[in-house]
């Protein structure tokens, strides 16, 4: 990839995009400004902006310098731009991790990254745990949705075996949330481990080869100011994902087959019943841990309305990416291994910076205050956003809404946008109304099988009771083809760089759309509200004011 000239890179650190002053009624967003931000953030110099890396630190200073040049207020640690986060990084040791299945036919061992993917447990650097197994269907439990997969099953001191995903016909976002919290449910029932296997639907969305590609990725978790690593389900000592050979060993002697279970699960509303298995599993893994730090970058544009300025709208985008891919033995010496992350998520950060510029230069400042958050460690599990949502710059009760920008696909002239989470709050109508004058429509989630609702930073605000959406370019006007090609190609690969045929006019248009949305959130007489009787509003903000749907 062509490297930027050092002089241009250095200048970009200190000089905001040279654009004329805007009016609130007609802000101007240019392709050149969008390209300039992404060109710097996706340069080889930053080596893929991995969490804890020098490249990410450089990117953080770039964003901070942009905020500073716009006259925003720093909202990080000690009145600075950076919110420094300590992470615990854990990797497998030299001894290969294994999973051994024992049953009537004897023992079968499987190596990590072969037909099993063993999970990392940072709390036990020399893990060696054996337990009997219980199949628990999808492993879901929710009275409101009629889910009770643990009914009649004793899993205390055992490992549960679950199907990935959730039943067909379950609302995708509710299902994605419940799927993401299976570990906590298993722990609450006394399980000490969890194994997962694919359904017909989940294996189409995430084939085993795609899962195994990231099997050796380090595990990250944030560390509290008191020095305690965060763990959502500390009672689960062991976990693993199973490919078919390992799954068949686990189900040896079972009253039904995996094939039959998958057929049941593939029916609308299909909920395979659980039962005790006739096998046990031993999981062994050695791990090593270290502490690393990486910052969020946080700025505030104070609101202009004396009555509303203490309410805050958050516009967020993750700044990190996945760094440099490990070299393989047969790689040529000059192979490009830098994952530049131009679209994921240089484009999202560029959008946020351009919205910040337009807001700061507007003669009519927004009524509510706006927090601009460039988060770290999104690629490690939404960790920077999770940390900020739990340790915000202002009391979380004063944060009234969030729009997250993650990987806008600027490869075609988009005519619609998707706001993941739009059906749960008035943010849906706010987004639709805000972009309508541009001739842009709001479309429903076009790929619910990807469970995107729980895979981007806005979800961490939702869990703190804040109405939030994740905004992306939609599937209309060639979008579906572009998304399919990107997810199957450049996504999380070195090909996500400036050599792509990026439509910078689409980038300027996406920035304008987000300006309109953020402005509508900040200027409305009423803040964004959860809809009455909404699943997430009732779960995470039961006492908050609600809006009729």
Secondary structure, DSSP 8 states (H G I E B T S, - for coil): -----HHHHHHHHH---------SSS----HHHHHHHHHHHTSGGGTT-BTTSHHHHHHHHHHHHHHHHTT-EE-SGGGSSEEEEEEEEEEE-SS--EEEEEETTEEEEEEBTTTEEE---TT-TEEEEEEEEEE-TT--EETTTTEETTTT---TTSEEEEESS--TTS-HHHHHHHHHTHHHHHHHTT-SEEEEE--HHHHHHS-HHHHHTTTT--EEEEE-TTS-B--TTTT--EEEEE-HHHHHHHTTT-SS-HHHHHHHHTSTT-----EEEEEEEEEEEEEEEEEEEEEEEEEEE--S-TTTTTSEEEEEEE--B--B----TT--TT---B---IIIIIHHHHHHHHHHHHHHH-SS--SSEEEEEEES-STTTSHHHHHHHHS-SS-GGGEEEEEEE-----SS---EEEEETGGGBTHHHHHHHHHHTTT-EEE--S-GGG-GGGSSTHHHHHTTT--EEEEEE-STTTHHHHHHHHHTTTTTSTTSSTTS---HHHHHHHHHHHHHHHHHHHH-SS---EETT-HHHHHH-TTS-EE--
